């Protein structure tokens, strides 16, 4: 929402501004609210939420990021006024952004539950060194950020982190977003109750799913939703030859033959076709996703042991790349027995 700015000033000093301040402090720890800006102190407090309230002419730093948190019908005139005074980094908290922000805030404090779907719970992997998005996007309330590699970072960028509970957060340098999938497996899929579908996105890569699509998935008894596959020539070996060292590929094949010989017998056939499920993003029924994780992670762990150098001696993301090929194998292996549907993959920029 704030285009990567770390310190912000909130324009306004009434209820909308106060709510925005509380919410940003609670659910957006990567940002720091330094104070409130108003056109005039007349009728406004001099301090709000423990922070100073000052008139616009008191702010000399024209590069400060300003979040306009006022009634929406006056935001345009306020933005014009601020630009006339030389401020350029301005974001208007319109009703859609405010609803999304306050929904996250009230959910985080356990108050005022929202009327929202209970069909899917999808986690969006975020890393503390991710580059800021250039554009603003509304993230559905069923998509929940999870910080990956949290065990390796000094700061928190999401309320949920992959170093909580049973985890392999410290392996993120090799597993990438798969440390979030492991966390989902060990900490969410073990629960008896919960949304019927769970899944994983990245902070830049989403499946193009709407609330209506989720209802359709439930009504049509869809088992799995995957992105349309990427196409490779002459076959998907073209992909792994670019991203995976041959010795690591051989280690993975050996692990697969040891642990899952039935799947290993089909792998060569699947490798000879041009379609690859890329990016490790998927939404599936709870039991299917659980079965996939129970299948996937022992293979990856054994691959680490067989790799040269071993997984704990390196940091080059190779396990994440291997995971894409194993996801392709697993879901194509079961393609005729499960109701698998496909949607577009949205790249956030």
SELO-838876 format. One line per field, with one value per residue: residue in one letter; x, y, z of N, C-alpha, C in turn. Coordinates in steps of 0.1 Angstrom, whole numbers, plus 2048, in hexadecimal, padded with zeros to 3 digits. Layout:
N
rest = [A  ...]
n.c1 = [X  ...]
n.c2 = [Y  ...]
n.c3 = [Z  ...]
ca.c1 = [X  ...]
ca.c2 = [Y  ...]
ca.c3 = [Z  ...]
c.c1 = [X  ...]
c.c2 = [Y  ...]
c.c3 = [Z  ...]
***
This chain:
349
rest = [X  X  X  X  X  X  X  X  X  X  X  X  X  X  X  X  X  X  X  X  X  X  X  X  X  X  X  X  X  X  X  X  X  X  X  X  X  X  X  X  X  X  X  X  X  X  X  X  X  X  X  X  X  X  X  X  X  X  X  X  X  X  X  X  X  X  X  X  X  X  X  X  X  X  X  X  X  X  X  X  X  X  X  X  X  X  X  X  X  X  X  X  X  X  X  X  X  X  X  X  X  X  X  X  X  X  X  X  X  X  X  X  X  X  X  X  X  X  X  X  X  X  X  X  X  X  X  X  X  X  X  X  X  X  X  X  X  X  X  X  X  X  X  X  X  X  X  X  X  X  X  X  X  X  X  X  X  X  X  X  X  X  X  X  X  X  X  X  X  X  X  X  X  X  X  X  X  X  X  X  X  X  X  X  X  X  X  X  X  X  X  X  X  X  X  X  X  X  X  X  X  X  X  X  X  X  X  X  X  X  X  X  X  X  X  X  X  X  X  X  X  X  X  X  X  X  X  X  X  X  X  X  X  X  X  X  X  X  X  X  X  X  X  X  X  X  X  X  X  X  X  X  X  X  X  X  X  X  X  X  X  X  X  X  X  X  X  X  X  X  X  X  X  X  X  X  X  X  X  X  X  X  X  X  X  X  X  X  X  X  X  X  X  X  X  X  X  X  X  X  X  X  X  X  X  X  X  X  X  X  X  X  X  X  X  X  X  X  X  X  X  X  X  X  X  X  X  X  X  X  X  X  X  X  X  X  X  X  X  X  X  X  X  X  X  X  X  X  X]
n.c1 = [808  814  829  843  84E  85D  859  83E  826  807  7EB  7D2  7BE  7AA  791  795  7B0  7BB  7B4  7C2  7DC  7DF  7DB  7EF  806  801  7FD  80E  82C  843  841  844  832  835  828  80B  7FB  7EB  7D5  7CE  7D3  7BD  7A1  7AB  7BE  7DE  7ED  7EC  7E5  7FD  80E  81C  807  807  806  805  819  82D  83D  85A  868  864  864  858  842  81F  801  7E1  7C7  7A9  786  77B  770  77E  798  7A4  7A6  7B7  7CE  7D5  7DB  7F1  804  807  816  82E  831  834  833  819  7FD  7DB  7C4  7AC  78A  78A  7A5  7A6  793  79F  7B7  7AD  79F  7B3  7BF  7AB  7A7  7C0  7C0  7AC  791  770  767  76A  752  75A  767  769  776  790  7B2  7CD  7F0  808  828  841  860  879  88B  87E  877  866  844  83A  821  7FF  7EB  7CD  7CC  7BB  7A7  7AA  7C3  7E1  7FD  81D  83C  859  877  87B  889  8A2  8A3  8A4  88E  86A  852  839  81B  818  831  84B  85B  84D  840  842  85C  870  87D  898  8A3  89C  8AD  8B3  89A  888  868  85D  861  84C  837  83D  839  81D  815  81E  812  7F9  7EA  7E8  7D4  7B2  79C  793  798  78C  79D  7C0  7DE  7FA  809  81F  82E  82F  823  805  7E9  7CE  7B3  792  779  761  76C  776  75E  754  767  762  747  749  759  775  796  7B1  7C2  7D6  7F0  7EE  804  827  837  84E  86A  87E  871  868  881  891  88C  896  8B0  8BA  8B9  8C0  8DB  8EB  8F5  8E5  8CC  8CF  8D2  8B9  8A9  8B3  8AB  88F  88C  893  880  867  860  84B  842  85A  85C  84B  855  868  858  846  859  85E  84B  83E  834  835  82E  833  844  83B  821  801  7DF  7CC  7B6  7B5  7BE  7CA  7DF  7EC  7F4  805  81A  824  82F  841  855  865  873  881  891  8A1  8AE  8BE  8D0  8DD  8E9  905  917  909  8E7  8E7  8FF  8FE  8EF  8DB  8C2  8BA  8A9  88F  88C  88D  876  861  862  85B  842  835  837  829  80E  807  80A  7F4  7E0  7CA  7B9  7B1  79E  7AA  7AF  7B7  7C5  7CD  7ED  7F6  80C  819  824]
n.c2 = [7F4  80C  810  808  81B  822  832  845  860  867  877  889  888  87C  862  850  853  84D  832  828  82C  81C  803  801  801  7E8  7D3  7D8  7D7  7DF  7F9  81A  830  852  869  880  894  8B2  8CA  8E0  8E6  8EE  8E2  8C9  8B0  8B3  89E  87C  85A  858  866  883  89E  8B3  8D2  8D4  8E5  8E3  8CE  8C7  8B5  8AC  893  881  866  867  85D  861  862  867  871  863  874  88C  888  88B  8A8  8AD  89F  8AD  8C6  8BF  8B7  8CF  8DC  8D0  8B5  893  877  867  856  84D  842  832  825  80A  802  809  7F8  7DF  7E3  7E8  7D1  7BE  7C7  7C5  7AA  7A2  7A9  79A  7A3  7AE  79C  795  793  77C  765  742  72E  72C  72D  73D  741  75B  75D  771  783  792  7A2  7A7  7B9  7D8  7DA  7EA  7F3  7F6  7DE  7CD  7B6  797  78E  774  76D  76B  77A  76B  76B  760  74E  759  753  75B  775  797  7A7  7AA  7A5  79D  791  775  75D  747  73B  734  71C  6FA  6F8  700  717  721  716  724  730  71D  710  724  730  719  714  721  711  6F9  702  707  6EC  6E0  6EF  6F9  6E6  6D1  6D7  6CF  6DD  6F7  70C  6FC  6FC  702  714  722  740  758  778  786  776  76A  754  759  75D  762  76C  761  74D  73C  733  725  711  702  6FB  6EB  6D7  6D8  6CC  6D5  6F3  701  715  71E  70A  711  711  6FD  6F6  6DD  6CE  6CC  6C9  6DD  6F3  6EB  6E7  701  70B  6F9  6E7  6CB  6B7  6BB  6B6  69B  692  697  685  66D  66D  66D  654  644  649  64C  639  632  64B  653  642  64D  666  66B  669  67F  694  695  6A5  6C5  6D6  6E9  6ED  70A  71E  715  719  714  709  6F4  6D9  6D2  6B8  6AE  6C1  6BC  6A1  6A5  6B5  6A2  690  6A0  6AD  69A  690  6A7  6AC  695  699  6AF  6A3  692  6A4  6B5  6D1  6C8  6D1  6E1  6EE  702  71E  723  722  70B  6F5  700  704  6E9  6E0  6EA  6D9  6C1  6C7  6C8  6AE  6A0  6A9  6A5  68A  682  68C  680  677  68B  6A9  6C1  6E2  700  721  743  752  76C  786  79C  7BD]
n.c3 = [800  806  7F5  7FC  80D  82C  843  84E  84C  859  849  858  876  884  888  872  86C  885  887  871  879  890  883  870  881  88D  87A  865  869  85C  856  864  877  87A  882  882  868  862  853  863  886  894  8A4  8A6  8B8  8C8  8CB  8C2  8C6  8D3  8C4  8B3  8A7  88C  879  855  84A  85B  854  845  836  816  80B  81A  820  81D  82B  823  837  83A  836  818  804  805  800  7E7  7E4  7F9  7F1  7DA  7E6  7F6  7E3  7D6  7E9  7E7  7EF  7E5  7E9  7EE  7FB  7F8  80F  805  806  800  805  820  82B  827  836  850  855  856  86D  882  881  88A  8A5  8AF  8AF  8A6  88F  86C  851  83C  824  82D  81F  814  81E  818  816  813  809  816  816  829  81A  803  7E4  7E3  7D8  7BA  7B4  7C2  7D2  7DA  7F2  7F6  813  81A  814  824  831  835  845  837  83D  856  86C  866  865  873  877  877  85E  85A  86B  86E  86E  860  873  889  8A0  895  87D  860  85C  85B  846  830  81D  80A  806  7FF  7F9  801  81C  828  81F  82D  847  846  843  85B  86F  868  859  86A  87A  884  87D  866  849  82A  814  810  809  7F6  7ED  7DD  7E6  7CF  7BC  7B4  7B3  79C  7AB  7B6  7CF  7C6  7B6  7CA  7D6  7C0  7BE  7D5  7D2  7BA  7C2  7BF  7C0  7BF  7B7  79F  78F  76C  759  752  732  721  70B  6FD  710  734  73F  736  746  760  75A  758  772  785  792  783  794  7AB  7A1  79C  7B6  7C0  7B0  7B9  7D3  7D0  7C3  7D8  7EC  7E1  7CC  7B9  7AF  7A5  78F  77D  778  763  74C  751  750  735  729  720  735  753  775  783  79D  7B6  7C0  7CC  7D3  7E7  7F2  815  81D  806  802  819  815  7FF  80B  81E  80C  7FD  80E  81C  806  7FD  814  814  7FC  802  813  801  7EF  7E0  7E6  807  811  829  827  815  802  7EC  7E1  7D4  7DC  7DB  7C0  7B7  7C4  7B3  79D  7AA  7B3  79B  793  7A7  7A5  78B  78A  798  789  77B  78F  7A0  7A3  793  78D  77A  77B  771  778  78C  78A  7A0  79F]
ca.c1 = [800  81C  834  851  853  85E  854  833  81E  7F8  7E4  7C6  7C0  79D  78F  79B  7BE  7BF  7B3  7CD  7E9  7DF  7DC  7FD  80F  7FF  7FE  818  837  84E  840  844  82A  83D  81F  7FF  7FC  7DE  7D5  7CE  7D1  7B0  798  7B3  7C7  7EC  7F3  7E2  7EB  80A  817  819  7FF  80C  801  80C  824  838  844  863  86D  85B  864  851  836  813  7F5  7D5  7BD  79E  77B  77F  76C  786  7A6  7A9  7AA  7C3  7DA  7D9  7E1  7FE  80D  80A  821  83A  831  832  831  80B  7F4  7CE  7BE  79E  782  78F  7B1  7A3  78C  7A9  7C0  7A7  79B  7BF  7C2  7A2  7AA  7CD  7BE  7A2  785  768  769  765  74B  763  766  771  779  79E  7BC  7D9  7FB  810  835  848  86D  87C  892  876  877  859  83C  838  812  7F7  7E2  7C5  7CE  7AF  7A9  7AD  7D1  7E7  80C  826  84A  861  885  87A  894  8AF  8A1  8A3  882  85E  84A  82B  817  81B  83F  84D  863  845  83C  84B  85F  87D  880  8A6  8A7  896  8B7  8B2  88D  880  85A  858  861  83E  82F  840  832  80F  813  820  80B  7EB  7E4  7E6  7C7  7A7  792  799  793  78E  7A8  7CB  7E7  806  80D  82B  829  82E  81D  7F8  7DF  7C3  7A7  789  770  758  773  776  751  753  770  75B  73B  74C  761  782  7A0  7BD  7C3  7E4  7F1  7F1  812  82F  839  85D  86E  875  869  86B  88F  897  88B  89F  8BE  8BE  8B8  8C4  8E7  8E8  8F7  8DA  8C1  8D1  8CF  8AA  8A4  8B7  8A2  882  88C  894  875  85A  863  840  842  866  85A  843  85C  86E  84D  842  863  85E  840  842  82D  83A  828  83E  842  837  815  7F6  7D4  7C6  7AF  7BE  7C4  7D3  7EB  7F4  7FB  810  825  829  836  84B  860  870  87C  88A  89B  8AB  8B6  8C8  8DB  8E5  8EF  913  917  8FC  8DE  8EB  90C  8FD  8E4  8DA  8B4  8B8  89E  883  88B  889  868  858  861  854  834  830  836  81F  800  805  809  7E6  7D7  7BE  7B1  7AD  797  7B4  7AB  7C2  7C2  7D8  7F6  7F7  819  818  830]
ca.c2 = [800  818  810  806  825  81C  83B  84C  869  866  883  887  886  877  854  848  854  845  823  824  82C  80F  7F7  800  7FC  7DA  7C9  7DC  7DB  7E4  807  821  83D  85C  873  883  8A0  8B8  8D8  8E9  8E0  8F2  8D7  8BC  8AE  8B5  891  871  84D  85A  86C  891  8A3  8C0  8D7  8D0  8EE  8DF  8C3  8CD  8AA  8AA  885  878  85F  86B  855  869  85A  870  86D  862  87F  898  883  891  8B5  8AD  89B  8B9  8D0  8BA  8B8  8DE  8E0  8C9  8A7  88A  869  868  84B  84F  836  831  81C  7FC  800  80A  7EC  7D4  7E5  7E6  7C3  7B7  7CC  7BF  79B  7A0  7AB  791  7AA  7B1  792  799  78A  778  757  739  724  72A  734  73D  749  762  75D  77E  782  79F  7A9  7A8  7C6  7DD  7DA  7F8  7F6  7F3  7D3  7C9  7A7  792  78C  766  76C  76F  77B  764  76F  754  751  762  74F  760  784  79E  7AE  7A3  7AC  797  78C  767  75A  739  736  731  70E  6F1  6FF  6FF  725  724  710  72C  733  713  70C  72F  731  70C  714  724  705  6F0  708  704  6DE  6DC  6F7  6FB  6DA  6C8  6DA  6C7  6E6  702  70D  6F0  6FE  709  716  72A  749  761  786  78B  76D  765  74E  762  757  76C  766  759  741  733  72D  71B  705  6FA  6F5  6E2  6CD  6D9  6C7  6DC  6FE  704  71E  718  707  717  708  6FC  6EF  6D3  6C9  6D4  6C9  6EA  6FB  6E7  6E9  70F  710  6EF  6E0  6BD  6AF  6BD  6AF  68C  68F  697  679  662  66E  669  646  63D  64C  64C  632  633  658  654  63B  656  673  66D  66C  68D  69D  696  6AD  6D3  6DE  6E9  6F5  712  728  70F  71F  70A  709  6E7  6D5  6D0  6AA  6AD  6C8  6B4  696  6AB  6B9  696  68A  6A9  6B2  690  690  6B2  6AA  68B  69F  6B7  69A  68C  6AE  6B9  6CF  6C5  6DC  6EA  6F4  70B  727  727  721  6FF  6ED  707  700  6DB  6DF  6ED  6CD  6B7  6CB  6C4  69F  69B  6AC  69F  67C  680  694  679  673  696  6B3  6CB  6EE  709  72F  74B  756  77B  78C  7A9  7C5]
ca.c3 = [800  808  7EB  801  816  83A  84D  848  854  855  849  85F  884  889  88A  868  86E  891  883  868  881  898  87A  86A  88B  891  86F  85B  871  854  855  871  877  882  887  87A  862  860  84D  86E  893  899  8A5  8A6  8C3  8C5  8CC  8BF  8C6  8D9  8B9  8B1  89C  888  86C  849  847  865  84E  83B  82D  80C  806  824  81B  824  829  825  83E  83C  82E  80A  7FB  805  7FE  7DB  7E6  802  7E9  7D2  7EF  7FA  7D7  7D4  7F3  7E4  7F3  7DA  7ED  7F4  7F9  7FE  816  801  80E  7FE  80D  82E  82F  828  841  85D  856  85B  87B  88B  882  892  8B3  8B3  8B2  89A  884  85F  848  831  821  835  816  811  826  810  81C  809  80E  815  81B  82E  810  7F6  7DF  7E4  7CC  7B4  7B3  7CD  7CF  7E5  7F5  7FC  821  81C  812  830  82F  83E  843  835  841  861  876  861  865  880  877  873  854  85A  878  86E  869  85F  87E  895  8A0  88E  871  85A  857  859  839  825  813  800  803  7FB  7FE  807  82B  82C  81D  838  853  844  845  869  878  865  854  875  881  880  877  85F  83B  823  80B  814  7FE  7F7  7E2  7E0  7E7  7C1  7B3  7B9  7AA  79A  7B2  7BC  7D8  7BE  7B2  7D5  7D7  7B5  7C2  7E0  7CC  7B0  7C8  7B9  7C9  7BE  7AD  79B  784  75F  759  748  726  71E  6FF  6F8  71B  740  743  732  752  76B  756  75A  77F  78E  78F  780  7A0  7B4  79B  79E  7C4  7C2  7AA  7C2  7DF  7CB  7C1  7E5  7F5  7DA  7BF  7B0  7A9  79D  783  774  776  755  743  753  74B  726  724  721  73F  761  77F  789  7A8  7C3  7C5  7CB  7DD  7E6  7FD  820  81D  7FA  804  823  80E  7F7  814  823  802  7F8  817  81E  7F9  7FD  81E  80F  7F1  809  818  7F6  7E7  7E2  7F5  80D  813  834  824  80A  802  7DE  7DD  7CB  7E0  7D6  7B1  7B6  7C8  7A8  795  7B2  7B3  78E  793  7B0  7A1  77E  78D  79D  780  777  79A  7A7  79B  793  785  778  779  76E  782  78B  78E  7A6  79C]
c.c1 = [809  829  842  856  853  858  849  82D  810  7F2  7D6  7C8  7B3  79D  796  7AA  7C3  7BF  7BE  7DA  7E9  7E1  7E9  807  80D  802  808  825  843  84D  83F  83C  831  834  813  801  7ED  7DF  7D6  7CC  7C4  7A6  79E  7BB  7D5  7F4  7E9  7EA  7FA  814  812  80F  804  806  80B  819  830  841  84D  869  862  85A  85D  845  82A  808  7E9  7CA  7B2  792  77F  77C  775  795  7AC  7AE  7B6  7CF  7DE  7E0  7F0  808  811  815  82D  83B  82D  82E  824  803  7E6  7C8  7AF  797  786  79B  7AF  79C  796  7B2  7B9  7A2  7A7  7C1  7B8  7A3  7B6  7CA  7B2  794  77D  76A  763  75C  753  762  76E  775  788  7A6  7C9  7E4  804  81E  83B  856  871  885  88B  876  868  851  83A  82A  80B  7ED  7DA  7C7  7C1  7B2  7AB  7BB  7D9  7F7  813  834  852  870  885  885  8A1  8AE  8A0  896  876  856  83C  828  81A  829  842  857  85B  841  846  84F  86D  881  88E  8AB  8A2  8A0  8B7  8A3  884  872  855  85A  853  835  831  839  823  80C  813  817  7FD  7E4  7E2  7D9  7BB  79D  79A  793  795  799  7B3  7D5  7F2  807  81A  826  829  826  810  7F1  7D3  7B6  79F  781  766  75F  774  769  74F  75B  768  74F  73E  756  76F  78C  7AC  7BC  7D2  7E5  7F2  800  81A  833  848  85F  87C  86C  86D  879  896  896  895  8AE  8C3  8C0  8BE  8D1  8E4  8EB  8EB  8CE  8C3  8CF  8C0  8A4  8A7  8AE  894  881  88C  887  867  85C  858  840  84F  865  852  84B  861  863  848  84C  863  853  844  83D  832  832  832  83A  83E  82B  809  7EB  7CE  7BE  7B9  7C5  7CD  7E0  7F3  7FB  807  81C  82C  832  843  857  86A  879  886  895  8A5  8B4  8C1  8D3  8E3  8EC  8FD  914  909  8F4  8E3  8F8  90B  8F1  8E2  8CC  8B1  8AC  891  881  887  87B  85E  857  85A  846  82D  82E  82A  811  7FD  803  7FA  7DC  7CA  7B4  7AC  7A7  7A0  7B0  7B7  7BD  7CE  7E1  7F9  804  817  825  830]
c.c2 = [80D  818  810  810  81F  825  844  856  868  874  881  885  882  868  84C  848  84C  836  81F  823  81F  803  7F6  7FC  7ED  7D0  7CD  7E1  7E0  7F3  80E  82E  847  867  875  891  8A5  8C6  8E2  8E2  8E4  8E6  8CA  8BC  8B0  8A8  886  864  84E  860  87A  894  8B1  8C4  8D4  8D8  8EB  8D4  8C8  8C2  8A7  89C  87C  872  862  862  85D  860  863  86B  86D  86D  88B  894  88A  89F  8B6  8A9  8A6  8C3  8CC  8BB  8C6  8E3  8D8  8BA  89E  87C  868  85C  84E  842  836  826  80E  7F9  800  7FD  7E0  7D6  7E3  7D8  7BB  7BA  7C5  7B0  799  7A1  7A2  798  7AD  7A9  797  78E  787  769  74E  72C  721  732  732  746  74E  764  76B  77C  791  7A8  7AA  7B7  7CB  7DC  7E8  7FC  7F1  7E8  7D1  7BA  7A2  78E  77D  763  772  76F  772  767  762  758  759  75F  756  770  78A  7A5  7A6  7AC  7A7  791  77D  765  74B  733  733  723  706  6F7  6FB  70C  727  71E  718  72F  729  70F  717  72E  724  70B  719  718  6FB  6F5  705  6F5  6DB  6E3  6FA  6EF  6CF  6CB  6D3  6D0  6F1  702  700  6F0  706  70A  720  733  750  76F  78C  782  767  75D  758  75C  762  765  75D  74C  737  72C  722  70F  6FC  6F3  6EA  6D7  6CC  6D4  6D0  6E7  701  70E  717  715  70F  70D  708  6F3  6EA  6CD  6D0  6D2  6D6  6F3  6F8  6E8  6F7  712  706  6E8  6D1  6B4  6B0  6B6  6A0  689  68E  68A  66D  662  669  65A  63E  63E  64A  645  632  640  659  64D  643  663  675  670  67A  697  69F  69E  6BC  6DC  6DD  6F2  6FD  719  722  716  715  70C  6FB  6E4  6D1  6C2  6A8  6B4  6C2  6A9  69A  6AE  6AC  68F  693  6AA  6A7  68E  69B  6B1  6A0  691  6A8  6AE  694  697  6B0  6C7  6CD  6D2  6E6  6F0  6FE  714  72C  724  714  6F7  6F3  703  6F2  6D8  6E1  6E0  6C2  6BA  6C6  6B5  69B  69D  6A7  68F  679  687  68E  676  67F  6A0  6C0  6D6  6F7  718  737  74E  765  77F  79A  7B1  7D2]
c.c3 = [800  800  7F1  80B  825  845  847  852  84F  855  84E  86E  88B  888  87F  869  87A  88E  87A  86F  889  88F  874  875  88E  886  864  862  869  852  863  86F  880  887  87E  874  860  859  858  87B  899  899  8A5  8B3  8BF  8C6  8CA  8BF  8CB  8CF  8B7  8A5  898  87B  861  847  851  85F  843  832  823  806  80F  81D  823  821  82D  82B  843  835  81F  801  7FB  803  7F2  7DD  7EF  7FA  7E1  7DA  7F3  7EF  7D4  7DE  7F1  7E8  7E7  7DE  7F5  7F1  7FF  803  812  808  80C  806  81C  833  831  834  84F  860  85C  86A  885  88C  88B  8A1  8B8  8B6  8A5  88E  877  859  83C  82F  82A  82C  815  81B  81E  816  811  80F  80B  81C  81F  824  803  7F1  7E0  7D7  7C7  7B5  7C0  7C9  7DC  7E7  7FB  80B  824  819  81E  82F  839  83B  842  838  84E  86B  872  861  872  881  873  869  852  867  879  868  869  869  88B  894  89A  880  86C  854  854  84C  82D  81A  807  7FC  7FE  801  804  816  830  82A  828  845  852  848  854  873  875  860  85E  87D  87C  879  870  851  833  819  812  808  800  7EB  7E6  7E1  7D9  7B8  7BA  7AF  7A9  79F  7B8  7C7  7D1  7B9  7BD  7D7  7CC  7B9  7CC  7D9  7C2  7B5  7C1  7C4  7CA  7B4  7AB  790  776  75E  74F  73E  723  712  700  703  728  745  73F  73E  75C  767  757  769  789  78A  78D  78C  7AA  7AE  79D  7AD  7C7  7BC  7B3  7CE  7DB  7C9  7CF  7ED  7EE  7CC  7B5  7A8  7A0  78F  778  770  768  74B  744  74E  73C  721  727  72C  74D  76A  787  796  7B5  7C9  7C2  7D6  7DB  7F3  808  81F  811  7FD  80F  81D  806  800  81A  819  7FE  802  81A  812  7F9  808  81A  804  7F7  80E  80D  7ED  7EA  7DD  7FB  80F  81E  832  819  80B  7F4  7D8  7D5  7CF  7DB  7C8  7AF  7BA  7BD  7A0  79D  7B2  7A6  78E  79B  7AA  793  780  791  794  77D  782  7A2  79E  79C  789  784  776  775  77A  781  791  793  7A3  7A4]
***
